Amino acid sequence: MSPTLDAIRECLEGAVPAVIATCAPDGTPNVAYLSQVEYVDSVHVALSFQFFNKTRENILANPQARLLLTHPATAQMYRMSLEYLRTETAGPLFERMKAKLAGIASHTGMSGVFRLLGADIYRLLTIEQLSAQPLPAPAPRLSLLSALRVAVEKLNACSDLASLLEQTLDCLATEFDIPQALLLMADVGRERLYTVASRGYENSGVGAEIGYGEGVIGVAARERTPIRIGHMTAEYSYGRAIREAAARGGLAERLESEIPLPGLPESRSQLAVPILARGHLLGVLYVESPQDLRFSYDDEDALVVLAAQLGLHMCALQEAAETPEPAPDSDPARAPAQGRRATVRYYAENSSVFLDGDYLIKGVAGSILWTLLQDYVNGGRASFTNRELRVDPRIRLPDLSDNLEARLILLERRLVERDACVRIEKTGRGRFRLAVSRPLELISTGAD
Amino acid sequence: MPSVTEFRLDAELAGFVTGGVTVIAASRDAGNCPNLVRARGCRVSPDGRRVTVFLDGPQSTSLLADWRANGRVAVVFTRPSTHRSVQLKGRDAAIEPLAEGDHAIVARYRDLLAEELATIGYGHGFTAALLAADHDALVALSFTPEAAFSQTPGPGAGAPLTR
């Protein structure tokens, strides 16, 4: 029985480069190494088109091609018969290959030489396993299916967004052996992502932002497709993307750069998976590793499924959070604010909030904080519900699907990380209270 | 039809194609459908006009039929650590019995490639598995190179080498 393409996807990872044979119309065969073979589905692959070379000339005239693939661990070889169908020059598949090629180019010293001109799509006709004396296949590092099962069960048990985010990161570390991860939520109106939780870094980076299309994470969001890179590449480093954006931009970008995205200094493998639900982009799950080729096609499959589960739970919990529980019988008595007065400065230009001169937060989370503080200082209110924030005209939520609960989590965490004299404490589903430990002076700059 | 010319390998190029390089040979059938197989080493005639590559017979069955039918062959030689790559093409490929000393060439080739692949992280066991072939199953394929092309990755790939 000949193997299926899905069963030999490891051979496409490029650890041992694939070789392609083609034939000119005059009957002259040609053989060349390929930079990249991308799995499209069980009966299609895409090959990178980088130069107008003999292979390219041949397949346009004679669409028959054959690949020689080698398993990177066992050395088992396979021959694949293909028929060239078409070339794509934009879209998710193209972007996936472009990102991966940037990693391959950097790894092989070919940065600046390799540039993806197109993704050549081929139909798979046959796979032939060659007679061989292969090495035994190494045992898998873990069972991805059982890791996924445990993770899905744990996510099912989460009753609020904050624990859902934490549980996801816990499961990545404990079940999938992926200690470095970020969860970013989409700010759809601004086409940006903001970090709401992270694991495995010195600084949490909560509140750090990145634009759609910037780096591995931004491209995954813009194209709504997983982006996976097996080698270090400066081209897709989000650190670089952010530095460049900051160098270009004005105040808003400089503020974003005040909360740096966490990242491994020598990240060699990266995988960004969009979190989608009901046709909407909710965010991005990002993992990385200092090892080359750490994440396989199977890892990608597993995290796509995990992200799909995560997306459905996010939707369900968001709806629940905006149907508040009844208020507790009595608010616990709060300690009176005391000590030195703290100055809270608000800039309406970008809804940024500074506490005693230190940058705290901006954007929607900034206007939420400012609104809460105004009600607290001017009206003596400390208890709030998500539902009233949703309809508060002062907050201007960008989109009905915007995840208000995620904004509150971000705000709550930023306040804790900045050791602020203002805290947000949950008091039940869809409700929370403001805890203020020092007297506050509110100063607003610009049109409010 | 281009005039039949010969490409003579100089000592440097002969040293390259018989060194620690990967060797992949291609054929095509009557319908111009291509095929390819990994070779187990190479020898070059003393005058540089004839190139012989060694193949595992069971892995090459359909390619051997192609060469018997039309003799059209392309072979690419690549040094993995530098990406230097050269392709030779011919139209008179012929299957020959192994000559005396060929088994020694195949064994030496395995050592050379193992050394080369070790520099990019592959153990000797991997190379041995990659090149494994039964002693009696080896066949020799000889051809007269008519043209040679640089295939080193980049925009210059495909440029003909001058003699």
Interface residues (C-beta under 8 A of the other chain):
Chain A: V19 I20 A21 T22 C23 A24 P25 G27 T28 P29 N30 V31 A32 Y33 S35 F51 N53 K54 N62 Q64 A65 R66 L68 T70 T74 A75 M77 R79 S81 T108 M110 V113 F114 L130 S131 A132 Q133 P134 L135
Chain B: I24 A25 A26 S27 R28 G31 N32 C33 P34 N35 L36 V37 R38 D56 P58 Q59 N70 R72 V73 A74 V75 V76 T78 H83 S85 Q87 K89 G125 F126 T127 A129 L130 A132 F149 Q151 P153 G154 P155 A157 G158
